[in-house]
Amino acid sequence: MATIYLIRHSAPFVEIENYQDYKNVSWAEYNKNMILSGVGEENAKKLSDVEELQRVDEIYASNSFRAIGTAKYIAEKNNIKIKLDPRINEREFGVNRISDLPDDFTKLSFDDKSFKVNNGESLNEVDERFNSFINFILSKNNKKTIVVLHGIILLSFLKSICSTFDFDGRNFDIKFNDKVILNGTPKNPEIYKIEYNEDKNVINIVNVKTTNK
């Protein structure tokens, strides 16, 4: 049996005067500068004390500062290096500024996974690269792997493996075999434990609770 812990990165620091009107600045520039906030750092550090995140085989993160910043404490506690993989990077939105996206962009994306803007990625395309990554991890026969990534990729993956997935534009209702995985909005950070059997099929999903603020 293999276990993959999918961790949404901790809370970013967004209070930068130059980017106060974040919808109308360069998204690539704004996104790049999202380091962790003070509280985000504290909560990321607390992850390294979660018992289930000890004695892991590998840790992967997206190439964003906030994902690497979340993973670093767990990596140091386990005395292993963080590995980067482009298949778990942030979704490409296809716009220069967030204001160029429709207001209901997220809901449109989950309602129709083929939906995309300009040369950005649809969630189908995000799923394709992420599933390739998951299959790669499972082929390594690790017992425990940690992956620190972004909420949109994680939630899209949950939609593909969960029995119930509803999103009203604000709150999520996600269940796996009638067990509640998420009811409301995901936190920063948040841990989802995905367990696989020997045939590489998902047999259990757990939203691992933490003491984060």
N, C-alpha and C positions, 0 to 999 in steps of 0.2 A: 504494500500500500504506500502511496506517495501523498504528501501534503504540501500544498502551495498556499502561502499566506500572501494575499493581495492587500497591500496597505495604501490607502489614499494618503498622499503627502500631508504634512502638518500645515497649520495656518500660515499663509504668506504675509509679509509686511507690504502694505499697499499705500501707506500714508507718506507719499512722496509728492511734494508740491508740484513738481514738473508734470506729474501724471495724475493730478487731481481729477481732471476731466478725462478719465481713462478711456472713455468710449471714442474719443477723438484724437488720441495720440497713436503713434505707430504700435500696433499690437505686438509685433516682433520685439520691439524695444521694451515695451511694458512687460511682456511675458518674460523676457530674459532677466529683468531686474527684480523679479519676485523672489527675493530671499525670504527666509522665515522671519516672522515677527518674534518679539521677545517671548510671548506666551507660546508661540509655535515651537521655538527652541526648547522651552521647558517640557512641552508635551512630547516632542520628539525624543528627548532624553529619557522620559518616563517609559517609552516603548522598550528601551533596552533592559528594563526590569521585569517585563512581562515574561512569565515563566515559559510560555509556549514559544517564545522567540529566542530561546537559548539552544545551544548545540545544533545550529543549523548548518547545512552543507554549503549553501551559496546564497548570496544576496545580490539582487539586480535592482537597478534604478533607471528611470528615464534620464535624459541629459539635462533636465532643468535643475536650477540651483535649489529649488524647494524640495525636489524629490531626493537629490543627493544629500541635502542638509538633513532630511528626515532619516535617511538610511545610515548616516555616518555613525550615530551612537550605537545602533544595533551591531554594525560591522565591528566597531572597536570592542564592544563587549564580547563578541564571538571571535575576535582576533582573526578576521578574514577581510579580504578586499572586496569593495563594491565593483560589480561588473555592469557596464553600460550596454544597452542593446537598443538600436533605433526602432525596433518593432514595438517598444513600449513608450515611445515618445508621445508628446501631446498631439492631439488631433490637429491636422492642418485645416484652418477655417476657410481659407481661400479669399481673405480680405486683408486690406492694409490696416483698417480700423474697425473696432468692434461696432461702431455706429453704422457700418455698412451691412451688418447682419440684420435679418428680420427680428423683431422683438421676441417672437415666439420660436426662435431658432432651435432651442433645445427640445421643445415639444415636437416641432416638425420633424426633427431628427429621429426621435424615438417612435413617432407615429409611422414614419416611412423611412426605413433604414437606407434606402437608396437616395434620399434627399441630400443634396450638397449645394454649395454656393461657389460659383465660378470654378476655379481649378482646385478647390479644397477637397477634403475627403468626406465621403459618406460614412455612416456608421458600418455599413456592409464592408467597406474597404478597411476601416479600422479593425473590425472583427477579423478580417482575413489575415492581416499581419499579426494581430495578437494571438490568434489561434495557431499560427505558424510558430510563434514564440512558445506557447504553452506545450505544443507537441514536442518541440525541441527540449524543453525542460523535462518532460516526462520520459523522453528517450534516454536521459542521463541516469535514470534510476536513483535519483536522490531521494532521501527520506523526507527532508524538510528544506524547502526553498522559500525565500522571502523576495517579494517583488514590490517595489515602491513606485507607484505610478499615479495617474491622474483620474479624477472622478468619472469623467465621461467615458473613458476606455473601460474602467472597472464596471460601471453600470451597464454599459452596452454588452459586456461579457456576461454579467448576471442575467440580463434579459434572454440571452441565448441558452442559458442552462437552467433557468428557474421555471417552475410550473405556473406561477402567477407574476405578472409584471404590469403594473398600472402606474401611469404618471399623468397628473392633472395639470402640469405646467409649473407646479411648485413642490408637491409632495409625492413621494414614491410609496407604493405598496408592493413589496416583493416577498414572495414565499417560495420555499423549496419543499415539495411534498407536504404542503399545508402548514409548514413551520415558518413563522414570520422571520424574515431575514432583515428587512428594513421597512419601517413604517414612519414616514416623515422625510426628513432631509439628511443626507450623510454628513458626518462630522469630519473635521480636519484635526488629527488623523483618525482613521477608522480601519479596523482590521477585519478582513473576511478570510476565514479558513476554508479552503476547498480540499476535500479528501477524495482521492481516486482509488479505485480497486486495481487489481493486477491487469485487468483488461483496459485500463486507462479511461474508465467511465466515472463520472462524478457520482459519488454515493452519499455525500453529506456536505452541507454548507453551514458554517457557524459564524455569526457576527460576534467576534471576540470582544468582550467588554473591557474597557480600560478605565483608569481613574483620571483621565484628562479633563481639564476645565472646559 
